[in-house]
């Protein structure tokens, strides 16, 4: 069985991965450059808009020092499209056996989403060790991840979902958390308004956090 590409490297680039939704591809590169200048070296662009793949392509081409990931990858077609666009890694809110088996052969790391111990165990059986715990807050947050860490010590997590700047440090204090996903750094309204100063301030604050994993 082919081992999936290791996702640890991309999940330890920054304490908080900005999770963004981009409606206008023209915003992608300026956003990436503001984040880079603020000490944030990776970004998750969700495949939730028609502009998403072009945004990934633009960042990969014009801001190559930014490690751009594709979020909301729901099937093998999405995964292949993300790879073709230049994504360095991919994440999903869940992880079907078909998608996880396909991603095992991919050229980039894939981080499947999980919400239960059984899903984590299935992922571990397929060779995955890094997971997106989603939706984190709704699933029990820090307490849930801490509890899962005892019987499933091999798993490492990127919790995402309703996490705020105030809550992030508690997640990052867990030894089985590599980073968190955060939409508060660059919310859609800031991106659309071109409020780069607000995004820069939030990004600098997040980059200063220290995970223990």
Secondary structure by P-SEA (a helix, b strand, c coil): ccccccccccccccccccccccccccaaaaaaaaaaaacccbbbbbccccaaaaaaaaaaccccccbbbbcccccaaaaaaaaaacccbbbbccccaaaaaaaaaccbbbbbbbccaaaaaaaaaacccccccccccccccaaaaaaaaaccccbbbbccccccccaaaaaaacccccbbbbcccccaaaaaacaaaaaaaaaaaaaaccccc
